[in-house]
Amino acid sequence: MIRIGSQYVWLWVAIEPKNKQILHMDISFDQTMLIVAEHFIASLINIYGKYPVSTDDGTWYPPQACKFLKQRHHLHSTYEKSIIERARARTSNPIHQGKN
């Protein structure tokens, strides 16, 4: 979750696990996480086909979305989580100067 002005929004990021490339990013203002997660995963399936879904252990993510879409789901590593956190930090910083 990131703050934009006075609003909080959820940042959704899909990362290809081998080369760490960001495949898709989206934001949502909706707090109905099951519907938003299912829509985000379904959009990825439409573009890339069915692949396992890896998430952190955040309570915001409803694993039921994967069950509804018949997707394999597993928790990702600390390393993968750090990549997501860096992407989040870059998108929440309005002036990113390319520094790591």
DOSEBA-608426 format. One line per field, with one value per residue (C-alpha): x, y, z; residue in one letter. Coordinates in steps of 0.05 Angstrom, whole numbers, plus 5000, padded with zeros to 4 digits. Each point is the difference from the previous one (the first is absolute). Layout:
# DOSEBA-608426
xx: X	...
yy: Y	...
zz: Z	...
residu: a	...
***
This chain:
# DOSEBA-608426
xx: 5000	5025	4975	4983	4980	4950	4979	5028	5004	5022	5057	4997	5064	5013	5074	5029	5041	5059	5022	4964	4964	4936	4945	4941	4984	4933	4970	4933	4960	4950	5007	4965	5066	4970	4968	5061	5049	4957	4995	5076	5018	4947	5030	5068	4972	4968	5068	5050	4961	4997	5062	5009	4985	5050	4983	5026	4964	4963	4930	4974	5007	4941	5028	4928	5010	5050	4952	4943	5046	5030	5070	5058	5020	5062	5034	5061	5069	5028	5042	4940	4964	5058	4992	4927	5015	5052	4948	4950	5050	5016	4927	4984	5059	4977	5071	5042	5070	5022	5036	4994
yy: 5000	5069	5069	5048	5067	4987	4932	4931	4955	4929	4987	4934	4976	4936	4982	4946	4957	4982	5068	5043	5039	5036	4970	5042	5053	5026	5041	4994	5045	4944	4967	4935	4962	4934	5033	5043	4942	4955	5054	5013	4926	4988	5057	4968	4933	5033	5030	4946	4936	4961	5001	4990	5062	5020	5051	5023	4980	5066	4994	5046	4945	4952	4933	4981	5039	4947	4945	5031	5005	4931	5030	4971	5046	5003	5051	5033	5007	5058	5019	5005	5041	5049	5010	5016	5048	5036	5007	5027	5050	5025	5010	5035	5048	5055	5018	4937	5016	4929	4990	4931
zz: 5000	4983	5014	4944	5027	5054	4972	5010	4939	4990	4952	4963	4967	4960	4993	4955	5049	4956	4973	5052	4945	5020	4957	5023	5051	5021	5056	5035	5045	5015	5068	4977	4993	4977	4939	4984	5008	4956	4946	5002	4995	4946	4958	5006	4978	4939	4980	5020	5013	5065	5044	5075	5043	5053	5054	5067	5063	5006	5029	4944	4948	4997	4976	4982	4935	4977	5021	4959	4939	5012	5006	5039	5057	5043	5045	4969	5030	5040	4939	4954	5054	5001	4924	5009	5057	4956	4944	5050	5027	4930	4982	5066	4991	4952	4980	4992	4977	4984	5066	5033
residu: m	i	r	i	g	s	q	y	v	w	l	w	v	a	i	e	p	k	n	k	q	i	l	h	m	d	i	s	f	d	q	t	m	l	i	v	a	e	h	f	i	a	s	l	i	n	i	y	g	k	y	p	v	s	t	d	d	g	t	w	y	p	p	q	a	c	k	f	l	k	q	r	h	h	l	h	s	t	y	e	k	s	i	i	e	r	a	r	a	r	t	s	n	p	i	h	q	g	k	n
***
